[in-house]
Amino acid sequence: MPYLIPSRIPLTPEQVERGFDYLLALSQGGAAAVAGRADADPELVFVLLRLAEDIIWPVTALDGDSDPSADSFALDEVGCVLLSALRDWARDSPNTAALGIARSILRFVVSVVPDPDFGEPTGTLEVMRFEHLVFAHAVHSAPRTHR
């Protein structure tokens, strides 16, 4: 259900860094390691929600090139429900959303997209950070055309 993911400007490299810094700190040190960060950075909830969309949607969305099955439709719907719930949380309770969204991303990374080269989610997160940074730099450094 691609209509649930609105087209948007990709995160900036700085936003990618802040979001992954938070995820990695939470992954390695728990809630105490990120205490107060969301209060100090009000945009963090938005950044984490966008990272959740960028991490969850490609894994759960129906692929136009593959043959759809009951399992692929169910996975697509689970992704939609999860992202919808995270958006509602961010909208309705921004004070608690950053930690909850980050924990949801970590659970998703551990359970659904673990990298066999890494035993811990930290390695997978580092790879994701690198990929997101490459994309963010490419998008935000491209020359703009004006009409």
C-alpha positions as CSV (number, residue, x, y, z in Angstrom):
1,M,0.0,0.0,0.0
2,P,2.4,2.6,-1.2
3,Y,-0.1,5.4,-0.8
4,L,0.6,5.2,3.0
5,I,4.1,6.4,2.5
6,P,4.0,9.9,1.2
7,S,6.7,11.1,-1.1
8,R,9.1,13.4,0.8
9,I,12.5,15.0,0.8
10,P,15.0,12.5,2.2
11,L,16.7,13.2,5.5
12,T,19.8,15.4,5.6
13,P,23.1,13.8,6.5
14,E,23.0,15.5,9.8
15,Q,19.5,14.1,10.6
16,V,20.7,10.6,9.6
17,E,23.7,10.9,11.9
18,R,21.5,12.1,14.8
19,G,19.0,9.3,14.3
20,F,21.5,6.6,14.1
21,D,23.5,8.0,17.0
22,Y,20.4,7.7,19.1
23,L,19.7,4.1,17.9
24,L,23.2,3.0,18.5
25,A,23.4,4.5,22.0
26,L,20.1,2.9,22.9
27,S,21.2,-0.4,21.4
28,Q,24.5,-0.4,23.4
29,G,23.5,1.3,26.6
30,G,19.8,1.1,27.1
31,A,17.4,3.9,28.0
32,A,19.8,5.5,30.4
33,A,22.2,6.1,27.5
34,V,19.7,8.2,25.7
35,A,17.9,9.9,28.6
36,G,17.2,13.5,27.9
37,R,18.2,13.5,24.2
38,A,14.7,13.7,22.9
39,D,14.0,16.7,25.1
40,A,17.1,18.4,23.9
41,D,16.3,17.6,20.3
42,P,12.6,18.1,19.5
43,E,13.1,17.1,15.9
44,L,14.4,13.7,17.0
45,V,10.9,12.1,17.0
46,F,10.5,13.2,13.3
47,V,13.9,11.9,12.4
48,L,13.3,8.5,14.1
49,L,9.9,8.2,12.5
50,R,11.4,8.8,9.0
51,L,14.2,6.3,9.7
52,A,11.5,3.8,10.7
53,E,9.7,4.4,7.4
54,D,13.0,4.0,5.5
55,I,14.0,0.8,7.3
56,I,10.6,-0.9,7.7
57,W,8.8,0.0,4.4
58,P,11.3,-1.6,1.9
59,V,11.3,-4.8,3.8
60,T,7.6,-5.2,4.3
61,A,6.1,-3.6,1.2
62,L,4.9,-5.7,-1.7
63,D,7.5,-5.8,-4.4
64,G,6.1,-5.1,-7.9
65,D,8.4,-7.6,-9.5
66,S,7.5,-10.6,-7.5
67,D,4.5,-12.8,-7.5
68,P,2.2,-11.8,-4.7
69,S,1.1,-14.4,-2.2
70,A,-0.9,-14.5,1.0
71,D,2.3,-14.1,3.0
72,S,3.5,-11.1,1.0
73,F,0.2,-9.4,1.5
74,A,0.2,-10.1,5.2
75,L,3.8,-8.8,5.5
76,D,2.8,-5.6,3.6
77,E,-0.2,-5.1,5.9
78,V,2.0,-5.7,9.0
79,G,4.4,-3.0,7.8
80,C,1.5,-0.6,7.2
81,V,0.0,-1.2,10.6
82,L,3.4,-0.8,12.4
83,L,4.2,2.4,10.6
84,S,0.7,3.8,11.2
85,A,1.0,3.0,14.9
86,L,4.4,4.7,15.1
87,R,3.0,7.8,13.3
88,D,0.1,8.0,15.7
89,W,2.4,7.7,18.7
90,A,4.6,10.5,17.3
91,R,1.6,12.7,16.8
92,D,-0.2,11.9,20.0
93,S,2.6,11.6,22.5
94,P,5.8,13.2,21.2
95,N,7.4,13.2,24.7
96,T,7.5,9.4,24.8
97,A,7.6,8.6,21.1
98,A,11.4,8.9,20.5
99,L,12.3,6.1,22.8
100,G,9.4,3.9,21.7
101,I,10.0,4.4,18.0
102,A,13.7,3.7,18.5
103,R,12.9,0.5,20.4
104,S,10.6,-0.6,17.6
105,I,13.3,0.0,15.0
106,L,15.7,-2.0,17.1
107,R,13.3,-4.9,17.5
108,F,12.6,-4.8,13.7
109,V,16.3,-4.8,12.9
110,V,17.0,-7.7,15.3
111,S,14.0,-9.8,14.3
112,V,13.4,-9.1,10.7
113,V,16.6,-7.8,9.1
114,P,19.5,-9.3,11.0
115,D,22.8,-9.3,9.2
116,P,24.4,-12.7,9.4
117,D,27.8,-11.0,9.4
118,F,27.1,-9.4,12.7
119,G,25.9,-11.1,15.9
120,E,24.7,-7.8,17.4
121,P,22.3,-5.2,15.9
122,T,25.1,-2.7,16.2
123,G,26.8,-4.0,13.1
124,T,23.6,-4.0,11.1
125,L,22.9,-0.4,12.3
126,E,26.3,0.7,11.2
127,V,25.8,-0.7,7.7
128,M,22.4,1.0,7.6
129,R,23.8,4.3,8.8
130,F,26.5,4.2,6.0
131,E,23.9,3.4,3.3
132,H,21.5,6.2,4.6
133,L,24.4,8.6,4.7
134,V,25.5,7.9,1.2
135,F,22.0,8.4,-0.1
136,A,21.5,11.6,2.0
137,H,24.8,13.1,0.8
138,A,23.9,12.2,-2.8
139,V,20.5,13.8,-2.6
140,H,21.4,16.9,-0.7
141,S,24.6,17.7,-2.7
142,A,23.0,17.3,-6.1
143,P,22.6,20.6,-8.0
144,R,19.1,22.0,-7.8
145,T,17.2,23.2,-10.9
146,H,15.0,26.3,-10.7
147,R,12.1,27.2,-12.8
